[in-house]
């Protein structure tokens, strides 16, 4: 009996710049052999595989200090419980099937075969990288297995072998894929050689990183390999006219921008994302925001001169208390374009001149934060809010009724700025301080930070160690809310930054000109016409959440997560990681 593929009905193509649906509208049970002779059906099969890239998720950085929430509590993760256990051999089997069947096909044109194989090798590497990032070495299976017994009786490859096989797949992909798919092409949204080169460079950065080389974190030979790949990726992107988007606000909101290396295509009504619904204040959304920035992260944005507010050499140096009462002034422009704060002009849903308030007794119940007894009410947001909201990537033109169903901004999975930061890191670790500095200067110049008299845009690093910290800090700001921070700290062996940490928000209380608290009814009335500005409030730091567990527990055992016990029970040849009761060494050592 021939195997049958069931392909999703009404599948929206991601391979068409016009964002139309596939011509094949009713794909039912199809003979497998016919699928691999028909380029349209192969297209549909591959489009299903592209779902592994995911889509917008406002909570990607909740596991760091950037967002409110305590995802890591005592014993959150174990071999038998908790998340962080991807084991996606279902996708691997589908990808391996595509590779095998395309190679065997006699009905596909050579260019279709090459494109499909190139994409498949890349997708296989992408799925495996996600697993090696979590566990270290995993079984690197390259032939289709039975759907009922995926990875049965297959042992783990060493971590070194896994990385080598990853790179081999990516090299194969690069050989077969077109180097550049123009943003005007009908194939925009497909993997090309530029994305593959940039992703390979990222994989090799991880391979060289301290997480995988704990006894020789910064002088191991893998840094040279990573640097060569990152230089190649950066030079290739520049050659092919990739450039930083002029305005940081427009990186995603003006689609197909010069900075986008790879994007997942969204198109209303066929396919939409869920960003605005997760970040907007509740009154302007379909319920409370699910992801909000912390005060702890707000403090990490530099000032306008590129230095942190507490740096005594900075042009905008302030004491902690001075900063708390004026934190919105003279900041890195990326702060203004990423964060919504109390009293900020926030012209959402087409409301000209609107200011967003978070003050208890003034803001809507879905937006407020605080404990001010004068308000006469209790906030219901003390465990989920902070007094801040996310502005970055928000499509403000959407009305409150549209945010859940019409956010169709393309999801940018990789952009030039990340490639530049990866390149900066490998340059610094291989003795090319000047290139590392140049990458950071370019990003800060685009951001709008002041150049300073030395033209270094606030970057004070003069040594390899100092530049290493500067790059990590720059990644935290430039790539905020994009899902990088936790993984950056983890691969840098810096989970201590999160371990035993707490998170905070800021309450705003309206005040009179003399500093006394304003009558709450008067304040609420003034707020109706947006007359209250940031300076018309005093600010107090509150710990969040107010109730329940308040402290992050991120032990060193989290540098490599445990493979799920259920996986090991099904396959006795899978060894558990050594920090979780097993014998497998997940490092490169």
WOSULDA-V212377 format. One record per residue. N is the residue number from 1. RES is the residue in one letter. PHI is phi as a letter, one per 30 degrees, with the letter a starting at -180 (none if undefined). D_LAST is the distance of its C-alpha to the last C-alpha in whole Angstrom. Layout:
# WOSULDA-V212377
N	RES	PHI	D_LAST
N	RES	PHI	D_LAST
This chain:
# WOSULDA-V212377
1	X	none	47
2	X	d	46
3	X	d	43
4	X	b	44
5	X	c	42
6	X	c	44
7	X	c	43
8	X	e	44
9	X	d	48
10	X	i	48
11	X	d	45
12	X	d	45
13	X	d	43
14	X	c	41
15	X	c	41
16	X	b	45
17	X	d	45
18	X	d	49
19	X	i	47
20	X	d	49
21	X	d	49
22	X	d	48
23	X	d	51
24	X	d	51
25	X	c	52
26	X	b	52
27	X	d	49
28	X	c	49
29	X	d	48
30	X	b	48
31	X	d	47
32	X	e	44
33	X	d	45
34	X	d	47
35	X	e	44
36	X	d	42
37	X	c	46
38	X	c	47
39	X	d	45
40	X	d	46
41	X	d	45
42	X	d	41
43	X	e	41
44	X	d	42
45	X	d	39
46	X	d	37
47	X	d	38
48	X	d	37
49	X	d	34
50	X	d	34
51	X	d	34
52	X	d	30
53	X	d	30
54	X	i	32
55	X	a	35
56	X	e	36
57	X	a	35
58	X	d	36
59	X	c	33
60	X	d	30
61	X	c	29
62	X	d	31
63	X	d	27
64	X	b	27
65	X	d	30
66	X	d	32
67	X	b	34
68	X	d	36
69	X	k	35
70	X	b	32
71	X	d	30
72	X	c	28
73	X	c	30
74	X	e	29
75	X	h	27
76	X	e	27
77	X	c	24
78	X	a	24
79	X	e	23
80	X	c	27
81	X	a	28
82	X	i	27
83	X	c	26
84	X	h	23
85	X	b	23
86	X	d	23
87	X	b	23
88	X	c	26
89	X	d	26
90	X	d	30
91	X	d	29
92	X	d	27
93	X	d	30
94	X	d	32
95	X	d	30
96	X	d	30
97	X	d	33
98	X	e	34
99	X	d	32
100	X	d	34
101	X	d	37
102	X	d	38
103	X	d	37
104	X	d	39
105	X	d	42
106	X	c	45
107	X	c	47
108	X	c	44
109	X	d	45
110	X	d	42
111	X	d	41
112	X	d	41
113	X	e	39
114	X	d	36
115	X	d	36
116	X	d	36
117	X	d	33
118	X	e	31
119	X	d	32
120	X	d	30
121	X	d	27
122	X	d	26
123	X	d	27
124	X	d	25
125	X	d	22
126	X	d	23
127	X	d	23
128	X	d	20
129	X	d	18
130	X	e	20
131	X	d	18
132	X	d	15
133	X	d	16
134	X	d	17
135	X	c	14
136	X	i	11
137	X	e	12
138	X	b	16
139	X	d	18
140	X	c	19
141	X	c	23
142	X	b	25
143	X	b	28
144	X	d	31
145	X	c	30
146	X	d	33
147	X	e	34
148	X	d	35
149	X	b	31
150	X	e	29
151	X	h	25
152	X	d	27
153	X	h	25
154	X	c	22
155	X	d	19
156	X	d	16
157	X	d	14
158	X	d	10
159	X	d	9
160	X	d	9
161	X	d	12
162	X	d	13
163	X	d	13
164	X	d	15
165	X	d	17
166	X	e	18
167	X	d	19
168	X	d	21
169	X	d	23
170	X	d	23
171	X	d	24
172	X	d	27
173	X	d	28
174	X	d	29
175	X	d	31
176	X	c	33
177	X	d	34
178	X	d	36
179	X	d	35
180	X	b	37
181	X	c	39
182	X	d	42
183	X	d	42
184	X	c	46
185	X	d	45
186	X	d	46
187	X	c	42
188	X	e	41
189	X	j	38
190	X	c	36
191	X	d	33
192	X	b	33
193	X	d	31
194	X	d	31
195	X	d	29
196	X	d	27
197	X	d	26
198	X	d	26
199	X	d	24
200	X	e	21
201	X	d	21
202	X	d	20
203	X	e	17
204	X	d	16
205	X	d	16
206	X	d	14
207	X	e	11
208	X	d	11
209	X	d	12
210	X	e	11
211	X	e	11
212	X	c	8
213	X	b	6
214	X	d	8
215	X	d	8
216	X	b	9
217	X	d	11
218	X	b	14
219	X	b	13
220	X	d	11
221	X	d	12
222	X	d	12
223	X	d	15
224	X	d	17
225	X	d	17
226	X	d	17
227	X	d	20
228	X	d	22
229	X	d	22
230	X	d	23
231	X	d	26
232	X	d	27
233	X	d	27
234	X	d	29
235	X	d	31
236	X	d	32
237	X	d	33
238	X	d	35
239	X	e	37
240	X	c	38
241	X	i	39
242	X	d	37
243	X	a	38
244	X	d	38
245	X	d	40
246	X	e	43
247	X	c	43
248	X	e	40
249	X	d	42
250	X	c	43
251	X	e	39
252	X	c	40
253	X	d	43
254	X	c	45
255	X	d	43
256	X	i	42
257	X	d	41
258	X	d	40
259	X	d	36
260	X	d	36
261	X	d	33
262	X	a	33
263	X	b	35
264	X	d	36
265	X	d	40
266	X	c	42
267	X	a	46
268	X	d	49
269	X	c	50
270	X	d	47
271	X	a	44
272	X	b	44
273	X	c	41
274	X	b	41
275	X	d	40
276	X	e	44
277	X	d	44
278	X	c	41
279	X	c	42
280	X	d	46
281	X	e	48
282	X	e	49
283	X	d	53
284	X	c	52
285	X	b	49
286	X	c	50
287	X	k	49
288	X	e	46
289	X	d	43
290	X	c	40
291	X	b	38
292	X	b	39
293	X	d	38
294	X	c	37
295	X	d	39
296	X	e	35
297	X	d	34
298	X	e	38
299	X	d	38
300	X	d	34
301	X	d	36
302	X	d	37
303	X	d	41
304	X	d	43
305	X	c	42
306	X	i	38
307	X	c	38
308	X	d	37
309	X	d	41
310	X	d	40
311	X	d	39
312	X	d	42
313	X	d	42
314	X	d	42
315	X	d	46
316	X	c	46
317	X	e	44
318	X	b	46
319	X	d	45
320	X	e	44
321	X	d	47
322	X	d	48
323	X	d	45
324	X	e	46
325	X	d	49
326	X	a	49
327	X	d	45
328	X	d	46
329	X	d	48
330	X	h	47
331	X	c	43
332	X	e	41
333	X	e	43
334	X	d	40
335	X	d	40
336	X	d	44
337	X	c	43
338	X	c	40
339	X	b	42
340	X	c	45
341	X	b	46
342	X	d	50
343	X	i	53
344	X	d	51
345	X	d	53
346	X	b	51
347	X	d	54
348	X	d	52
349	X	h	54
350	X	i	57
351	X	c	58
352	X	d	59
353	X	i	58
354	X	d	57
355	X	c	55
356	X	c	52
357	X	c	53
358	X	b	51
359	X	d	53
360	X	d	54
361	X	j	58
362	X	c	58
363	X	d	55
364	X	e	55
365	X	e	54
366	X	d	51
367	X	c	50
368	X	d	51
369	X	a	49
370	X	k	50
371	X	b	52
372	X	e	55
373	X	d	58
374	X	d	60
375	X	d	59
376	X	i	61
377	X	b	58
378	X	c	54
379	X	d	52
380	X	c	50
381	X	c	47
382	X	d	45
383	X	c	42
384	X	b	41
385	X	c	43
386	X	b	42
387	X	j	45
388	X	b	43
389	X	b	43
390	X	c	41
391	X	c	43
392	X	e	40
393	X	i	41
394	X	d	44
395	X	c	46
396	X	d	49
397	X	d	52
398	X	d	51
399	X	d	54
400	X	e	53
401	X	d	54
402	X	c	52
403	X	d	48
404	X	d	47
405	X	c	48
406	X	b	49
407	X	d	46
408	X	c	45
409	X	d	43
410	X	d	40
411	X	d	36
412	X	d	34
413	X	d	31
414	X	b	30
415	X	b	32
416	X	e	32
417	X	e	31
418	X	d	28
419	X	e	27
420	X	d	28
421	X	d	26
422	X	d	23
423	X	d	24
424	X	e	25
425	X	d	22
426	X	d	20
427	X	d	23
428	X	d	23
429	X	d	19
430	X	c	20
431	X	j	23
432	X	c	26
433	X	d	27
434	X	d	31
435	X	d	29
436	X	e	27
437	X	d	31
438	X	d	33
439	X	d	31
440	X	d	32
441	X	d	35
442	X	e	36
443	X	d	35
444	X	d	37
445	X	d	40
446	X	d	40
447	X	d	40
448	X	j	43
449	X	d	41
450	X	d	44
451	X	d	43
452	X	i	44
453	X	d	45
454	X	c	42
455	X	i	41
456	X	c	38
457	X	h	39
458	X	i	38
459	X	d	34
460	X	c	34
461	X	d	31
462	X	b	31
463	X	b	27
464	X	e	24
465	X	d	23
466	X	d	26
467	X	d	26
468	X	e	23
469	X	d	25
470	X	d	28
471	X	d	26
472	X	d	24
473	X	d	28
474	X	d	29
475	X	d	27
476	X	e	28
477	X	d	32
478	X	e	32
479	X	c	30
480	X	e	32
481	X	i	32
482	X	c	31
483	X	i	28
484	X	c	25
485	X	e	25
486	X	e	23
487	X	d	20
488	X	d	20
489	X	d	20
490	X	d	17
491	X	d	15
492	X	c	16
493	X	h	15
494	X	b	19
495	X	d	20
496	X	d	22
497	X	d	25
498	X	c	26
499	X	d	25
500	X	i	29
501	X	d	30
502	X	b	34
503	X	b	35
504	X	b	39
505	X	b	42
506	X	b	45
507	X	d	48
508	X	c	51
509	X	b	55
510	X	d	58
511	X	b	60
512	X	d	63
513	X	e	63
514	X	d	64
515	X	j	61
516	X	d	62
517	X	d	61
518	X	d	63
519	X	e	65
520	X	d	63
521	X	d	65
522	X	d	66
523	X	d	62
524	X	d	62
525	X	d	65
526	X	d	64
527	X	d	61
528	X	d	62
529	X	c	63
530	X	h	60
531	X	d	62
532	X	d	59
533	X	c	56
534	X	e	53
535	X	d	55
536	X	d	58
537	X	b	55
538	X	c	53
539	X	b	50
540	X	b	48
541	X	d	44
542	X	b	44
543	X	d	41
544	X	b	40
545	X	d	40
546	X	d	43
547	X	c	43
548	X	i	40
549	X	d	36
550	X	c	36
551	X	c	33
552	X	d	29
553	X	c	27
554	X	b	23
555	X	d	21
556	X	d	17
557	X	d	17
558	X	d	18
559	X	d	14
560	X	b	14
561	X	d	17
562	X	d	18
563	X	d	19
564	X	e	23
565	X	e	25
566	X	d	27
567	X	d	25
568	X	d	23
569	X	d	27
570	X	d	28
571	X	b	25
572	X	d	24
573	X	d	21
574	X	d	19
575	X	c	17
576	X	d	17
577	X	d	14
578	X	d	13
579	X	d	15
580	X	b	18
581	X	j	18
582	X	c	16
583	X	c	14
584	X	d	11
585	X	c	8
586	X	d	8
587	X	d	5
588	X	d	4
589	X	c	0
